[in-house]
Amino acid sequence: MKRFMEPKSVAIIGSSRDTGEWSFNILEHLLTYGYQGKLYPVNPNASEILGLKSYASVSEITSDIDLAIISTPRVLTPQLVKECSKHGIHAITVIGQGFNDASDSQGKQLQKEIDDVIKNSQTRVLGPNTLGTANAYINFSSSFSKIRLEKNHIGLICQTGVFFVGFAEVALTGKGIDLGNACDINFVDGLEYFEQDAETKAVALHIEGTKDTSRLIDIAKRITPKKPLIVLKTGKGQQAARAAKSHTGSLTGSHEIWSTALKQAGVIQASDLEELIDLTRAFSILPLMKNQKVGVATISGGLGIITLDGCQNSGLEIGKLSPETQEKIEAISPQWLKVGNPVDFWPTVMASPTPMESLIGILETLLADRKLDAVMLIIGSFNEKWDTALCQSLNGLATAHPDKPLTTCIYGPYGDEAIKGLQAAGKVAAYPTPERAIRALARLYEYSQLQNRL
């Protein structure tokens, strides 16, 4: 898998001479990312592409090649896989569609030809119908769509390229594998790589189906005591299962059986795409929540009540403040304000000559309270200057308290940018609603309890 994930040399077969936004030029993207490995474009109709020598075939390349990316019409692919294998290229990504995912017999026949080439050989194939692999740590991606590479601690294994493109809240491709049709390289191969990868703290999986469920569950059982696996299993209903079969040729299986098997393996199951994104962010950034009690500081009494409901629905508790915490917060609050948990800090901040310092002092006090196992801040986004100062202060608090999860709900006109900024800093998990923040904390607690049982 290191040849796919950490290639030092890449041959791009079918390398395009077109450039620009709609060219889908893999070579151009790699040069833009700043990939430092050797690049060998292969195109019989060009002698040079983007300043690099182009080869008529891989057999003309005299250097060792770690990875070949085949991006050609499907009818050419089996022969090109054969040429790569004969030339000693043992890792091949097949980008094109129209194999087992096709409705015609030719696609199935072309897939069989690829299978016959690699059978009993050292050659491994990723795809077809894939964006391939991505590794932000070496500025690499085989995707024909330009993606957002971000050095985070997230490992991704998926069966659709949409996860590679990413979402507004987070880029999932710290390191990623799009299995596509998974004719050869599969979930087990990907998990074995991420199991050993020191830069990956949490693994997100999007599963439509797989041909070897038992091996997947076995390796999941081995990994979950060490690293959280967050799974979104799709194709739950009959219509969705049929669509998955058409999309990647996957065998989906019974939703009930999948759910039970994943639970027994210690996997965290996301109910939908939003939760997969939220949980992946939390598990890649935050320490585990060892007990159930949450401390909340809120600028809004109404959102504080919503948080109380969210805790009750998620199995968490709003913890009772220690006497020391109660005393410190009361000392800086208006006398008429009844201090409890959630802490309504708006009257205190409004009366303070240094509002930011007062807010950070309250959060510091909550984080230091041994009776609380996590702290959540609910705050509005007022302006860019305020948000910048707040994000810096929150990152400092999280660094000073590395064993206690700090999460925040940020609403308002600048909220999205503040959330992205905190995510990029990798210390505080931020969400647009309190329910999403509470749900993430609840799953951190769930996983810590699971670890105790494994």
Backbone hydrogen bonds, N-H to C=O, Kabsch-Sander energy under -0.5 kcal/mol:
donor,donor_aa,acceptor,acceptor_aa,energy
5,M,1,M,-2.7
6,E,2,K,-3.2
10,V,38,K,-2.8
11,A,67,L,-2.6
12,I,10,V,-0.5
12,I,40,Y,-2.0
13,I,11,A,-0.8
13,I,69,I,-2.8
14,G,12,I,-0.5
14,G,42,V,-2.8
15,S,12,I,-1.0
15,S,42,V,-1.3
23,S,20,G,-1.6
26,I,24,F,-0.8
29,H,25,N,-2.1
30,L,26,I,-2.4
31,L,27,L,-2.1
32,T,28,E,-2.1
33,Y,29,H,-2.8
34,G,30,L,-1.3
35,Y,30,L,-2.1
38,K,8,K,-2.4
40,Y,10,V,-2.6
42,V,12,I,-2.9
43,N,41,P,-0.5
43,N,55,Y,-2.1
46,A,43,N,-1.8
49,I,52,L,-2.7
52,L,49,I,-2.0
54,S,47,S,-2.4
55,Y,41,P,-2.4
60,E,57,S,-1.5
61,I,58,V,-1.6
62,T,60,E,-0.6
66,D,9,S,-0.9
67,L,9,S,-1.9
68,A,91,A,-2.4
69,I,11,A,-3.1
70,I,68,A,-0.6
70,I,93,T,-3.2
71,S,13,I,-2.9
71,S,69,I,-0.7
76,L,73,P,-1.4
77,T,73,P,-0.6
77,T,74,R,-1.0
80,L,76,L,-1.7
81,V,77,T,-2.7
82,K,78,P,-2.0
83,E,79,Q,-2.2
84,C,80,L,-2.4
85,S,81,V,-2.4
86,K,82,K,-2.4
87,H,83,E,-1.7
88,G,85,S,-1.3
89,I,84,C,-2.7
90,H,88,G,-0.8
92,I,124,R,-2.3
93,T,68,A,-3.0
94,V,92,I,-0.5
94,V,126,L,-2.8
95,I,70,I,-2.6
95,I,93,T,-0.7
96,G,70,I,-0.6
102,A,99,F,-1.8
108,K,104,D,-0.9
109,Q,105,S,-2.1
110,L,106,Q,-2.8
111,Q,107,G,-2.0
112,K,108,K,-2.1
113,E,109,Q,-2.0
114,I,110,L,-1.8
115,D,111,Q,-2.6
116,D,112,K,-2.5
117,V,113,E,-1.7
118,I,114,I,-1.9
119,K,115,D,-1.2
121,S,118,I,-1.8
124,R,90,H,-2.5
126,L,92,I,-2.9
127,G,179,L,-0.6
129,N,96,G,-2.5
130,T,95,I,-0.7
132,G,178,D,-0.6
134,A,176,G,-2.2
135,N,140,F,-3.1
136,A,174,G,-2.7
137,Y,174,G,-0.5
138,I,135,N,-1.5
139,N,136,A,-0.7
140,F,135,N,-2.3
142,S,133,T,-2.2
149,L,147,I,-0.9
150,E,173,T,-0.7
152,N,150,E,-2.1
155,G,202,A,-2.7
156,L,175,K,-2.4
157,I,204,A,-2.4
158,C,177,I,-2.6
163,F,160,T,-1.1
164,F,161,G,-0.8
165,V,161,G,-1.7
166,G,162,V,-1.4
167,F,170,V,-1.9
172,L,170,V,-0.6
174,G,172,L,-1.1
175,K,154,I,-1.5
175,K,172,L,-0.5
176,G,134,A,-2.5
177,I,156,L,-2.1
178,D,132,G,-3.2
179,L,158,C,-3.0
179,L,177,I,-0.8
181,N,128,P,-2.9
182,A,179,L,-2.3
183,C,127,G,-2.5
185,I,125,V,-2.4
190,G,186,N,-2.0
191,L,187,F,-2.8
192,E,188,V,-2.5
193,Y,189,D,-1.6
194,F,190,G,-2.4
195,E,191,L,-2.4
196,Q,192,E,-0.9
196,Q,193,Y,-0.7
197,D,193,Y,-0.8
198,A,196,Q,-0.6
200,T,197,D,-1.2
201,K,153,H,-2.2
201,K,199,E,-0.6
202,A,153,H,-1.7
203,V,228,P,-2.3
204,A,155,G,-3.2
205,L,230,I,-3.0
206,H,157,I,-2.4
207,I,205,L,-0.6
207,I,232,L,-2.3
208,E,206,H,-0.5
210,T,251,L,-1.4
216,L,212,D,-1.6
217,I,213,T,-2.6
218,D,214,S,-2.1
219,I,215,R,-2.3
220,A,216,L,-2.0
221,K,217,I,-2.1
222,R,218,D,-1.2
223,I,219,I,-1.9
224,T,220,A,-2.7
226,K,223,I,-2.6
227,K,223,I,-2.6
230,I,203,V,-3.0
230,I,228,P,-0.5
231,V,229,L,-0.6
231,V,268,I,-2.9
232,L,205,L,-2.9
233,K,231,V,-0.6
234,T,207,I,-2.6
234,T,232,L,-0.7
241,A,237,G,-2.4
242,R,238,Q,-2.1
243,A,239,Q,-2.0
244,A,240,A,-2.3
245,K,241,A,-1.9
246,S,242,R,-1.7
247,H,243,A,-2.3
248,T,244,A,-2.4
249,G,244,A,-0.7
249,G,245,K,-1.0
250,S,244,A,-1.0
252,T,250,S,-0.7
258,W,254,S,-2.3
259,S,255,H,-2.7
260,T,256,E,-2.1
261,A,257,I,-2.5
262,L,258,W,-2.7
263,K,259,S,-2.1
264,Q,260,T,-2.3
265,A,261,A,-1.3
266,G,263,K,-1.4
267,V,262,L,-2.4
268,I,229,L,-2.6
269,Q,267,V,-0.6
270,A,231,V,-3.0
270,A,268,I,-0.6
276,L,272,D,-2.0
277,I,273,L,-2.3
278,D,274,E,-2.5
279,L,275,E,-3.0
280,T,276,L,-2.3
281,R,277,I,-2.1
282,A,278,D,-2.1
283,F,279,L,-3.0
284,S,280,T,-1.7
285,I,281,R,-0.8
285,I,282,A,-0.8
286,L,282,A,-3.0
290,K,288,L,-0.7
294,V,317,E,-3.1
295,G,374,A,-2.9
297,A,376,M,-2.7
298,T,296,V,-0.5
298,T,343,V,-2.9
299,I,378,I,-1.8
304,G,300,S,-1.7
305,I,301,G,-1.8
306,I,302,G,-1.8
307,T,303,L,-2.0
308,L,304,G,-2.0
309,D,305,I,-2.1
310,G,306,I,-2.3
311,C,307,T,-2.5
312,Q,308,L,-2.1
313,N,309,D,-2.3
314,S,310,G,-1.2
315,G,311,C,-0.9
315,G,312,Q,-0.5
316,L,311,C,-2.1
317,E,292,Q,-2.5
319,G,294,V,-1.6
319,G,317,E,-0.9
326,Q,322,S,-2.7
327,E,323,P,-2.4
328,K,324,E,-2.2
329,I,325,T,-2.3
330,E,326,Q,-2.2
331,A,327,E,-1.6
332,I,328,K,-0.7
332,I,329,I,-0.8
333,S,330,E,-0.8
337,L,334,P,-1.6
339,V,337,L,-0.7
343,V,296,V,-3.6
344,D,342,P,-0.7
345,F,298,T,-1.6
345,F,343,V,-1.1
346,W,298,T,-0.6
349,V,345,F,-2.7
350,M,346,W,-2.7
351,A,347,P,-1.4
352,S,348,T,-0.6
352,S,349,V,-0.8
358,S,354,T,-2.1
359,L,355,P,-2.4
360,I,356,M,-2.6
361,G,357,E,-2.2
362,I,358,S,-2.0
363,L,359,L,-2.2
364,E,360,I,-2.7
365,T,361,G,-2.1
366,L,362,I,-2.2
367,L,363,L,-2.6
368,A,364,E,-1.7
369,D,365,T,-0.6
369,D,366,L,-0.9
370,R,368,A,-0.6
372,L,369,D,-1.5
373,D,293,K,-3.0
374,A,293,K,-0.8
375,V,405,P,-2.4
376,M,295,G,-2.9
377,L,407,T,-2.3
378,I,297,A,-2.8
379,I,377,L,-0.5
379,I,409,C,-2.6
381,S,411,Y,-2.4
382,F,380,G,-0.8
387,D,383,N,-2.4
388,T,384,E,-2.3
389,A,385,K,-2.0
390,L,386,W,-2.6
391,C,387,D,-2.8
392,Q,388,T,-2.0
393,S,389,A,-2.1
394,L,390,L,-2.8
395,N,391,C,-2.3
396,G,392,Q,-1.8
397,L,393,S,-2.3
398,A,394,L,-2.5
399,T,395,N,-2.0
400,A,396,G,-1.9
401,H,397,L,-1.2
404,K,401,H,-1.5
407,T,375,V,-2.4
408,T,429,A,-2.1
409,C,377,L,-3.2
410,I,408,T,-0.5
410,I,431,Y,-2.3
411,Y,379,I,-1.8
411,Y,409,C,-0.5
414,Y,381,S,-0.5
415,G,412,G,-1.5
418,A,414,Y,-1.8
419,I,415,G,-2.6
420,K,416,D,-2.4
421,G,417,E,-2.3
422,L,418,A,-2.2
423,Q,419,I,-2.4
424,A,420,K,-2.6
425,A,421,G,-1.6
426,G,422,L,-1.3
427,K,422,L,-0.8
428,V,422,L,-0.6
429,A,406,L,-1.2
430,A,428,V,-0.6
431,Y,408,T,-2.6
437,A,433,T,-1.4
438,I,434,P,-2.6
439,R,435,E,-2.5
440,A,436,R,-1.8
441,L,437,A,-2.1
442,A,438,I,-2.5
443,R,439,R,-1.6
444,L,440,A,-1.7
445,Y,441,L,-2.2
446,E,442,A,-2.3
447,Y,443,R,-2.5
448,S,444,L,-1.9
449,Q,445,Y,-2.1
450,L,446,E,-2.0
451,Q,447,Y,-2.6
452,N,448,S,-1.3
453,R,449,Q,-0.9
453,R,450,L,-0.8
454,L,450,L,-1.6
